[in-house]
Amino acid sequence: MDSNYVNDSSTGETDLVIPRLFRFWIFLFTNSLSLGCTFLHLYHLLGKNILRNTLSNHTIIVILFTSLGTQCIDVPFYMNYTLHGYVSPQTPFVCQLWWFVDVGTFQTTLILITWMSFERHILIFHEQYLRIQKNRWFFHYFPLMFFIIYPLLFYTLALTLVQCEDSNSYDYTQGWCGYSPCYYHVQCFLTLYLL
């Protein structure tokens, strides 16, 4: 069998293995394009007063900022892992930062997209509620702030307060250090996570 293929004996499937250096360059190219598009969108939305003040653009602007966390921290960590085959530097802080940025920004983005769907309904069918400043705060600004703060605060507390008893909980030979955060085993954090 060719060395570019790997055979999984448990499933009998054969997968094409893309060389590490080639994967690294693919990530570098696509992440650079993605960063360019994000900055272009932010410049466009923030640079024009009418677009910046339009309520329907606020959630999109926040989503673009959360995606910057992924593009500037999560993807470079994964590119480093892809290039070397291990997490570098091999410290618990790097693993926790990677987990926080990966999961925290991803979950925040998902929640914001969900909120954006509800908000679009309000903006289209109940626009009269948002004409009053007090209602605008209640139906637009407070939910947006809550959906930004809650997931980021949850992951900050979950990853910093719940420490692993086992020092071998980080697998530096796997992406995301094996991703097995300790808060998965604590009931109160699981309850908050499922909210």
VODO-166184 format. One line per 8 residues: number of its first residue (from 0); their letters; for each residue x negated, y, z negated of N, C-alpha, C. Coordinates in nm, 2 decimals. Layout:
N
NUM	A	X:Y:Z:X:Y:Z:X:Y:Z | ... .
REM end
This chain:
195
0	MDSNYVND	-0.08:-0.12:0.00:0.00:0.00:0.00:-0.09:0.12:0.00 | -0.04:0.23:0.07:-0.12:0.35:0.08:-0.13:0.42:-0.06 | -0.24:0.49:-0.08:-0.26:0.55:-0.22:-0.18:0.67:-0.24 | -0.11:0.72:-0.13:-0.01:0.83:-0.15:0.12:0.79:-0.20 | 0.14:0.66:-0.22:0.27:0.61:-0.27:0.25:0.55:-0.41 | 0.35:0.55:-0.49:0.35:0.48:-0.62:0.47:0.39:-0.62 | 0.45:0.27:-0.68:0.56:0.17:-0.68:0.61:0.16:-0.82 | 0.74:0.18:-0.85:0.79:0.16:-0.98:0.85:0.02:-0.99 .
8	SSTGETDL	0.78:-0.06:-1.07:0.81:-0.20:-1.07:0.95:-0.23:-1.14 | 0.99:-0.14:-1.23:1.11:-0.15:-1.30:1.24:-0.13:-1.21 | 1.23:-0.05:-1.12:1.34:-0.02:-1.03:1.32:-0.07:-0.89 | 1.19:-0.10:-0.85:1.16:-0.15:-0.72:1.15:-0.04:-0.62 | 1.16:0.09:-0.66:1.15:0.20:-0.57:1.01:0.25:-0.55 | 0.99:0.30:-0.43:0.86:0.36:-0.39:0.87:0.51:-0.37 | 0.79:0.59:-0.44:0.80:0.73:-0.42:0.67:0.79:-0.36 | 0.68:0.89:-0.28:0.57:0.96:-0.23:0.51:1.05:-0.34 .
16	VIPRLFRF	0.38:1.03:-0.36:0.31:1.11:-0.46:0.24:1.23:-0.38 | 0.28:1.35:-0.42:0.22:1.47:-0.36:0.09:1.50:-0.44 | -0.02:1.52:-0.37:-0.14:1.55:-0.45:-0.13:1.68:-0.53 | -0.20:1.68:-0.65:-0.19:1.78:-0.74:-0.22:1.92:-0.68 | -0.33:1.93:-0.61:-0.37:2.06:-0.55:-0.26:2.11:-0.45 | -0.20:2.02:-0.38:-0.10:2.06:-0.28:0.03:2.11:-0.36 | 0.06:2.04:-0.47:0.18:2.08:-0.55:0.15:2.22:-0.61 | 0.03:2.24:-0.66:-0.01:2.37:-0.72:0.01:2.48:-0.62 .
24	WIFLFTNS	-0.04:2.46:-0.49:-0.02:2.57:-0.39:0.12:2.59:-0.35 | 0.20:2.49:-0.35:0.34:2.50:-0.33:0.41:2.59:-0.44 | 0.38:2.56:-0.56:0.43:2.63:-0.68:0.38:2.78:-0.67 | 0.26:2.80:-0.64:0.20:2.93:-0.63:0.27:3.02:-0.52 | 0.28:2.96:-0.41:0.35:3.03:-0.29:0.49:3.06:-0.33 | 0.57:2.96:-0.37:0.71:2.99:-0.39:0.74:3.08:-0.51 | 0.65:3.07:-0.62:0.67:3.15:-0.73:0.63:3.30:-0.70 | 0.53:3.31:-0.61:0.50:3.45:-0.57:0.61:3.51:-0.49 .
32	LSLGCTFL	0.67:3.44:-0.40:0.79:3.49:-0.33:0.90:3.52:-0.42 | 0.92:3.43:-0.52:1.03:3.45:-0.61:1.01:3.58:-0.70 | 0.88:3.60:-0.74:0.85:3.72:-0.82:0.87:3.85:-0.73 | 0.83:3.84:-0.61:0.85:3.95:-0.52:1.00:3.99:-0.50 | 1.08:3.88:-0.48:1.22:3.91:-0.47:1.28:3.96:-0.59 | 1.24:3.91:-0.71:1.30:3.96:-0.84:1.26:4.11:-0.86 | 1.13:4.14:-0.83:1.10:4.28:-0.85:1.17:4.37:-0.75 | 1.19:4.32:-0.62:1.26:4.40:-0.52:1.40:4.43:-0.57 .
40	HLYHLLGK	1.47:4.32:-0.62:1.61:4.34:-0.66:1.61:4.43:-0.78 | 1.52:4.42:-0.88:1.52:4.51:-0.99:1.50:4.65:-0.95 | 1.40:4.67:-0.86:1.38:4.81:-0.81:1.50:4.87:-0.75 | 1.57:4.78:-0.67:1.69:4.83:-0.60:1.80:4.86:-0.70 | 1.83:4.77:-0.79:1.94:4.79:-0.89:1.91:4.90:-0.99 | 1.78:4.91:-1.03:1.75:5.01:-1.14:1.72:5.14:-1.08 | 1.68:5.15:-0.95:1.63:5.27:-0.89:1.74:5.36:-0.84 | 1.86:5.31:-0.82:1.97:5.39:-0.77:2.07:5.40:-0.89 .
48	NILRNTLS	2.10:5.52:-0.92:2.19:5.55:-1.04:2.33:5.49:-1.03 | 2.38:5.49:-0.91:2.52:5.43:-0.89:2.52:5.28:-0.91 | 2.41:5.21:-0.87:2.40:5.07:-0.89:2.37:5.03:-1.04 | 2.28:5.11:-1.10:2.25:5.09:-1.24:2.37:5.11:-1.33 | 2.46:5.20:-1.30:2.57:5.23:-1.39:2.69:5.14:-1.36 | 2.69:5.07:-1.25:2.81:4.98:-1.22:2.81:4.87:-1.31 | 2.92:4.85:-1.38:2.93:4.74:-1.48:2.91:4.60:-1.43 | 2.95:4.58:-1.30:2.93:4.44:-1.25:2.78:4.41:-1.22 .
56	NHTIIVIL	2.69:4.51:-1.22:2.55:4.48:-1.20:2.47:4.46:-1.33 | 2.53:4.49:-1.44:2.45:4.48:-1.57:2.41:4.34:-1.60 | 2.50:4.25:-1.58:2.47:4.10:-1.61:2.36:4.05:-1.51 | 2.37:4.10:-1.38:2.28:4.06:-1.28:2.14:4.11:-1.32 | 2.13:4.23:-1.37:2.00:4.29:-1.41:1.94:4.21:-1.52 | 2.02:4.17:-1.62:1.97:4.10:-1.74:1.93:3.96:-1.69 | 2.00:3.89:-1.60:1.96:3.76:-1.55:1.83:3.77:-1.47 | 1.81:3.88:-1.40:1.68:3.90:-1.33:1.56:3.91:-1.43 .
64	FTSLGTQC	1.59:3.98:-1.54:1.48:4.00:-1.65:1.46:3.86:-1.72 | 1.56:3.78:-1.74:1.54:3.65:-1.80:1.46:3.56:-1.71 | 1.49:3.57:-1.58:1.42:3.49:-1.48:1.27:3.53:-1.47 | 1.24:3.65:-1.50:1.10:3.70:-1.51:1.02:3.62:-1.61 | 1.09:3.59:-1.72:1.02:3.50:-1.83:0.98:3.37:-1.77 | 1.08:3.31:-1.70:1.05:3.18:-1.64:0.94:3.19:-1.53 | 0.95:3.29:-1.45:0.85:3.31:-1.34:0.71:3.34:-1.39 | 0.70:3.42:-1.50:0.57:3.47:-1.54:0.51:3.38:-1.65 .
72	IDVPFYMN	0.59:3.30:-1.72:0.53:3.21:-1.82:0.55:3.06:-1.80 | 0.68:3.02:-1.78:0.71:2.88:-1.76:0.64:2.82:-1.64 | 0.66:2.88:-1.52:0.60:2.83:-1.40:0.45:2.83:-1.40 | 0.38:2.94:-1.45:0.23:2.93:-1.46:0.18:2.82:-1.55 | 0.25:2.79:-1.66:0.22:2.68:-1.75:0.23:2.55:-1.67 | 0.34:2.54:-1.60:0.36:2.41:-1.53:0.26:2.40:-1.41 | 0.22:2.51:-1.35:0.12:2.51:-1.24:-0.02:2.47:-1.30 | -0.05:2.52:-1.42:-0.17:2.48:-1.49:-0.17:2.33:-1.52 .
80	YTLHGYVS	-0.06:2.28:-1.57:-0.04:2.14:-1.60:-0.06:2.06:-1.47 | 0.01:2.10:-1.36:0.00:2.03:-1.23:-0.14:2.02:-1.18 | -0.21:2.13:-1.19:-0.35:2.14:-1.14:-0.45:2.05:-1.22 | -0.44:2.05:-1.35:-0.53:1.98:-1.43:-0.48:1.84:-1.47 | -0.35:1.82:-1.48:-0.30:1.69:-1.53:-0.28:1.68:-1.68 | -0.30:1.79:-1.75:-0.28:1.80:-1.89:-0.25:1.94:-1.93 | -0.19:1.96:-2.05:-0.16:2.09:-2.10:-0.29:2.16:-2.15 | -0.31:2.28:-2.11:-0.43:2.35:-2.15:-0.40:2.49:-2.18 .
88	PQTPFVCQ	-0.44:2.55:-2.29:-0.51:2.48:-2.41:-0.41:2.39:-2.49 | -0.47:2.29:-2.55:-0.39:2.19:-2.62:-0.37:2.23:-2.76 | -0.28:2.32:-2.78:-0.24:2.37:-2.92:-0.09:2.36:-2.93 | -0.04:2.34:-3.05:0.11:2.34:-3.07:0.17:2.47:-3.04 | 0.10:2.59:-3.05:0.16:2.72:-3.01:0.19:2.72:-2.87 | 0.10:2.67:-2.78:0.13:2.67:-2.64:0.25:2.59:-2.61 | 0.26:2.47:-2.67:0.38:2.38:-2.65:0.51:2.45:-2.69 | 0.51:2.51:-2.81:0.63:2.58:-2.86:0.66:2.70:-2.77 .
96	LWWFVDVG	0.56:2.78:-2.73:0.59:2.89:-2.64:0.65:2.84:-2.51 | 0.59:2.73:-2.45:0.64:2.68:-2.33:0.78:2.63:-2.35 | 0.81:2.56:-2.46:0.95:2.51:-2.48:1.04:2.63:-2.49 | 1.00:2.73:-2.57:1.09:2.85:-2.59:1.12:2.92:-2.46 | 1.02:2.94:-2.38:1.04:3.01:-2.25:1.12:2.93:-2.16 | 1.09:2.80:-2.15:1.16:2.71:-2.05:1.31:2.70:-2.09 | 1.33:2.65:-2.21:1.47:2.63:-2.26:1.54:2.75:-2.29 | 1.48:2.85:-2.36:1.54:2.97:-2.40:1.59:3.05:-2.28 .
104	TFQTTLIL	1.50:3.08:-2.19:1.54:3.16:-2.07:1.64:3.08:-1.98 | 1.62:2.95:-1.97:1.72:2.88:-1.89:1.86:2.88:-1.95 | 1.87:2.85:-2.08:2.00:2.85:-2.14:2.06:2.99:-2.14 | 1.98:3.09:-2.17:2.03:3.23:-2.16:2.09:3.26:-2.02 | 2.01:3.22:-1.92:2.06:3.24:-1.78:2.19:3.17:-1.76 | 2.20:3.05:-1.80:2.33:2.97:-1.78:2.45:3.04:-1.85 | 2.42:3.08:-1.98:2.53:3.15:-2.05:2.57:3.28:-1.99 | 2.47:3.35:-1.94:2.50:3.48:-1.87:2.57:3.46:-1.74 .
112	ITWMSFER	2.54:3.36:-1.67:2.62:3.33:-1.54:2.76:3.29:-1.58 | 2.78:3.21:-1.68:2.91:3.18:-1.72:2.99:3.31:-1.76 | 2.93:3.39:-1.84:2.99:3.52:-1.89:3.02:3.60:-1.76 | 2.93:3.61:-1.67:2.95:3.69:-1.55:3.08:3.65:-1.47 | 3.11:3.52:-1.47:3.23:3.47:-1.41:3.35:3.52:-1.48 | 3.35:3.51:-1.61:3.47:3.57:-1.68:3.48:3.72:-1.67 | 3.36:3.79:-1.67:3.36:3.93:-1.66:3.41:3.98:-1.52 | 3.38:3.90:-1.42:3.42:3.94:-1.29:3.58:3.93:-1.28 .
120	HILIFHEQ	3.63:3.83:-1.35:3.78:3.83:-1.36:3.84:3.95:-1.42 | 3.77:3.99:-1.54:3.82:4.11:-1.61:3.80:4.23:-1.52 | 3.69:4.25:-1.45:3.67:4.36:-1.36:3.76:4.37:-1.24 | 3.80:4.26:-1.19:3.89:4.26:-1.08:4.04:4.27:-1.12 | 4.08:4.19:-1.21:4.22:4.18:-1.24:4.27:4.27:-1.36 | 4.18:4.31:-1.44:4.21:4.39:-1.56:4.12:4.51:-1.57 | 4.10:4.58:-1.46:4.01:4.69:-1.46:4.06:4.80:-1.55 | 4.19:4.81:-1.57:4.24:4.92:-1.66:4.19:4.91:-1.80 .
128	YLRIQKNR	4.16:4.79:-1.85:4.10:4.77:-1.99:3.97:4.84:-2.00 | 3.89:4.85:-1.90:3.76:4.90:-1.91:3.75:5.05:-1.88 | 3.86:5.11:-1.86:3.85:5.26:-1.84:3.83:5.33:-1.97 | 3.87:5.27:-2.08:3.86:5.34:-2.21:3.72:5.29:-2.26 | 3.64:5.39:-2.31:3.51:5.36:-2.36:3.50:5.25:-2.47 | 3.60:5.26:-2.56:3.60:5.16:-2.67:3.62:5.02:-2.62 | 3.71:5.00:-2.52:3.74:4.87:-2.46:3.62:4.83:-2.38 | 3.55:4.92:-2.32:3.43:4.89:-2.24:3.32:4.83:-2.33 .
136	WFFHYFPL	3.31:4.88:-2.45:3.21:4.83:-2.54:3.26:4.69:-2.59 | 3.39:4.67:-2.61:3.44:4.54:-2.66:3.44:4.44:-2.56 | 3.47:4.47:-2.43:3.48:4.37:-2.33:3.36:4.35:-2.24 | 3.27:4.45:-2.25:3.15:4.44:-2.16:3.02:4.44:-2.24 | 2.99:4.54:-2.32:2.86:4.56:-2.38:2.83:4.46:-2.49 | 2.93:4.44:-2.59:2.91:4.35:-2.70:2.89:4.21:-2.65 | 2.98:4.16:-2.56:2.96:4.02:-2.52:2.82:4.00:-2.45 | 2.79:4.10:-2.37:2.66:4.09:-2.30:2.54:4.08:-2.40 .
144	MFFIIYPL	2.54:4.17:-2.50:2.44:4.17:-2.60:2.44:4.04:-2.68 | 2.56:3.99:-2.71:2.57:3.86:-2.79:2.51:3.75:-2.71 | 2.54:3.74:-2.58:2.50:3.63:-2.49:2.35:3.64:-2.46 | 2.29:3.75:-2.48:2.14:3.76:-2.47:2.08:3.72:-2.60 | 2.13:3.77:-2.71:2.06:3.76:-2.84:2.08:3.62:-2.90 | 2.20:3.56:-2.89:2.23:3.43:-2.95:2.13:3.32:-2.91 | 2.12:3.29:-2.78:2.03:3.18:-2.74:1.88:3.21:-2.77 | 1.84:3.33:-2.75:1.70:3.36:-2.78:1.67:3.35:-2.93 .
152	LFYTLALT	1.76:3.40:-3.01:1.75:3.39:-3.16:1.75:3.25:-3.20 | 1.85:3.17:-3.15:1.86:3.03:-3.18:1.73:2.95:-3.15 | 1.67:2.97:-3.03:1.55:2.90:-3.00:1.43:2.95:-3.08 | 1.43:3.08:-3.11:1.32:3.13:-3.19:1.32:3.07:-3.33 | 1.44:3.06:-3.39:1.45:3.00:-3.52:1.43:2.85:-3.52 | 1.49:2.79:-3.42:1.48:2.64:-3.41:1.33:2.60:-3.39 | 1.26:2.67:-3.31:1.12:2.63:-3.29:1.02:2.68:-3.39 | 1.05:2.78:-3.47:0.96:2.83:-3.57:0.99:2.77:-3.71 .
160	LVQCEDSN	1.12:2.76:-3.74:1.16:2.71:-3.88:1.14:2.56:-3.89 | 1.18:2.49:-3.79:1.17:2.34:-3.80:1.04:2.29:-3.75 | 0.95:2.26:-3.84:0.82:2.21:-3.80:0.82:2.06:-3.80 | 0.74:2.00:-3.71:0.73:1.86:-3.70:0.64:1.80:-3.82 | 0.69:1.69:-3.88:0.61:1.63:-3.98:0.50:1.55:-3.92 | 0.52:1.50:-3.80:0.43:1.42:-3.73:0.34:1.51:-3.64 | 0.21:1.51:-3.67:0.12:1.60:-3.59:0.10:1.55:-3.45 | 0.14:1.42:-3.42:0.13:1.37:-3.28:0.26:1.39:-3.20 .
168	SYDYTQGW	0.34:1.49:-3.24:0.47:1.51:-3.17:0.45:1.58:-3.03 | 0.33:1.63:-3.01:0.30:1.69:-2.88:0.21:1.60:-2.79 | 0.26:1.57:-2.67:0.19:1.49:-2.58:0.14:1.58:-2.47 | 0.01:1.61:-2.48:-0.06:1.71:-2.39:-0.08:1.65:-2.25 | -0.05:1.52:-2.23:-0.07:1.46:-2.10:0.05:1.47:-2.02 | 0.16:1.53:-2.08:0.29:1.54:-2.01:0.33:1.68:-1.99 | 0.41:1.71:-1.89:0.46:1.84:-1.87:0.55:1.88:-1.99 | 0.55:2.01:-2.03:0.62:2.06:-2.14:0.58:1.99:-2.27 .
176	CGYSPCYY	0.46:1.93:-2.28:0.41:1.86:-2.39:0.50:1.75:-2.44 | 0.56:1.68:-2.34:0.65:1.57:-2.37:0.79:1.62:-2.41 | 0.82:1.74:-2.43:0.94:1.81:-2.48:1.02:1.72:-2.57 | 0.98:1.72:-2.69:1.06:1.66:-2.80:1.06:1.75:-2.92 | 1.13:1.86:-2.91:1.13:1.95:-3.02:1.19:1.89:-3.15 | 1.13:1.93:-3.26:1.17:1.88:-3.39:1.31:1.91:-3.43 | 1.37:2.02:-3.38:1.50:2.06:-3.42:1.61:1.96:-3.37 | 1.57:1.88:-3.27:1.66:1.77:-3.22:1.70:1.68:-3.33 .
184	HVQCFLTL	1.62:1.67:-3.44:1.65:1.57:-3.55:1.71:1.64:-3.67 | 1.74:1.76:-3.66:1.80:1.83:-3.78:1.95:1.87:-3.75 | 2.04:1.82:-3.83:2.18:1.83:-3.81:2.23:1.97:-3.79 | 2.19:2.06:-3.88:2.24:2.20:-3.87:2.20:2.27:-3.74 | 2.09:2.24:-3.69:2.05:2.30:-3.56:2.12:2.24:-3.45 | 2.15:2.11:-3.46:2.22:2.04:-3.35:2.36:2.10:-3.35 | 2.42:2.13:-3.46:2.56:2.19:-3.47:2.55:2.33:-3.40 | 2.45:2.41:-3.44:2.44:2.54:-3.38:2.42:2.53:-3.23 .
192	YLL	2.34:2.43:-3.19:2.31:2.41:-3.04:2.43:2.38:-2.96 | 2.52:2.30:-3.02:2.64:2.26:-2.95:2.75:2.37:-2.95 | 2.73:2.48:-3.02:2.83:2.59:-3.02:2.84:2.65:-2.89 .
REM end
